[in-house]
Amino acid sequence: MRFFSILRGQRKGAKMNRLRAFIKKEFYHIIRDWRTLIILIGMPMAQIILFGFAITNEVNEAKIGILDKAKDEESRNIINKIDASSYLDITEYLSTDEEIEKVFKKGNVKEIIVFPADFGRDLWANNQADIQVVSDATDPNTADLIFNYTRAIILNHLNEMNANIESPFQIEINQQMLYNPALKGVYLFVPGLITVILMLISAMMTSISITKEKELGTMEVLLATPMAPVQVVLAKVIPYLLLAFIDAVLVLLLGYFVFDVPIRGSLVLLLFETLVFIVTALSLGVFISTRTSSQQVALMISLMLLMLPTILLSGFIFPIENMPNPLQIISNIVPARWFVIILKGIMLKGLGIAAIWEETLILIGFIVFFIALSVKNYKIRLT
């Protein structure tokens, strides 16, 4: 009996040794595979950094404009108080009401404070005066947040004025929301959802589809056919181009007819810009497929380099100007950022090509860049 017990113990010990050996082998396999390490370590680090810095309810140095029709001491005091704040940054000084919409259409200024011509005189004669705050409400959450900061600064100045007087002054702050008077959140989410959907279908699905052919060994068969490599790639991406375009049109129709999201600009221009972004995303997907050899890797790279930046660094949900400078710089290489600006400009502000040509050229530049890299990588693989 003791012999059998010893034998069972030896077998159990042998199993444990084999298990330890397999665990050790698996650790070595993970450590030696840099792609797996990036997924296991890099993705959590990237997520905590992006979410930690991008998701914020604070506003720092929000760009605003001033239209001071009064040009008196009281208006200057309030302007100086606003200028001293770290939350607001005065970058534009306007002369007439006609300049307000022109400044907003440039896309940098989020709010304009208007002092009426009789501001100081009304304040001292009637103990009451009005200030108008005009906000760019294409991003309603940001507009409301900046207005609250502005209101707090003005009221703080008013409290200082009323500290040692019997008849307190009153300042009525009237807010006007341009482009989205009802502050509907759907005005923000429809352009953002179009961007995310197009990136998902065009880039991610294209990269996975082409990588699948490589992984199964059928890409070499396709490249050996009389068709040129460019024709093979076009045959793979054109269906996704059509599907992505149909999805974009469907989202636009739902937004317009169900949620009353306006299309104030040219519909033809909007559809053209949508096609430009789809081609940008497709070229990015093709480039990813040239750098990966398995669907799993293509999917992980797409999630890390496409989906997270598209959602967090495009200005779709979280304003880019509220983020730290390093993330603002990184956002410049996220194609979705420029497409969101284009969509909001055309749909909500009614902008034409003259106002968005820079963003359009940036997207075209992305197309040329990714196609050039993809062609180079395919030539290296084929030679």
Buried (B, 14 or more C-beta within 10 A) or exposed (E): EEEEEEEEEEEEEEEEEEEEEEEEEEEEEEEEEEBBEBBEEBBEEBEEEBEEBBEEEEBEEBBBBBBBBBEBEBBBBBBEBBEEBEBBBBBBEBEEEEBBBEBBBEBEBBBBBBBBEBBBBBBEEEEEBBBBBBBBBBBBBBBBBBBEBBBEBBEEBBEEBBEEEEEEBEBEBEBEBBBBEEBBEBBBBBBBBBBBBBBBBBBBBBBBBBBBBBBEEEBEEBBEEEEEBEEBBBEBBEEBBEBBBEBBEEBBEEBBEEEEBBBEBBEEBBBEBBEBBBBBBBBBBBBBBBBBEBBBBBBBBBEBBBBBBBBBBBBBBBBBBBBBEEBBEBBEEBBBBBBBBBBBBBBBBBBBBEBBEEBBEBBEEBBEBBBEBBBEBBEEEEE
